[in-house]
Amino acid sequence: AQTVTQSQPEMSVQEAETVTLSCTYDTSESNYYLFWYKQPPSRQMILVIRQEAYKQQNATENRFSVNFQKAAKSFSLKISDSQLGDTAMYFCAGLKAGGTSYGKLTFGQGTILTVHP
Amino acid sequence: DAGITQSPRHKVTETGTPVTLRCHQTENHRYMYWYRQDPGHGLRLIHYSYGVKDTDKGEVSDGYSVSRSKTEDFLLTLESATSSQTSVYFCAATGGYTGELFFGEGSRLTVL
């Protein structure tokens, strides 16, 4: 079984500043994927970034980057140069690799991020 | 998105009534999923399908059933709705091993 924990129910940041959202992922699996999804007020789920556990290099997508510390089971999301459009609920999620696990994600509780002008 | 639509988008019903939510995809994804979203729980998997007529239970399957008679359609049925099933329901689909899920817009169900 996997567990995903997001310990920050809410965060806020000023526009143009940097914010880091925390996530811990506990699993006995040796290989897995980790994701951050964004859910704006429209309710649409949008993939922000994806990390494969066997890769040492941290994933980066434009202003979004992750800090994956495998031994510490930590998977944090850093948003640089925050924009008003980044205001959303952010979900951390994990997925066991291989077999028929494909879309069977385990989600964290979510963090509401508010970007202030 | 990836061509995933859910219907209805909003529904209010009464305890004890049957409810069916429909998910339709246009991308020919093999794998489809139903999740529910509740405050403090994130999203939790209800049921999933790995092909036509092939379905299995997820983490919170009690009180729900699913059917998939065509690749493009995945139905979620609440045989007798209860207030604990008030939630936002998401359909999702994927075609392969990368694990990237494509989500529908969500269906908000209120059971009175």
Interface residues (C-beta under 8 A of the other chain):
Chain A: V4 Q6 Y33 F35 S42 R43 Q44 M45 L47 R50 F91 A93 L95 A97 G98 T100 S101 Y102 G103 K104 L105 F107 G108 Q109 G110
Chain B: D1 Y31 M32 Y33 Y35 G40 H41 G42 L43 R44 L45 Y48 Y50 G58 V88 F90 A92 A93 T94 G96 Y97 T98 G99 E100 L101 F103 E105 G106
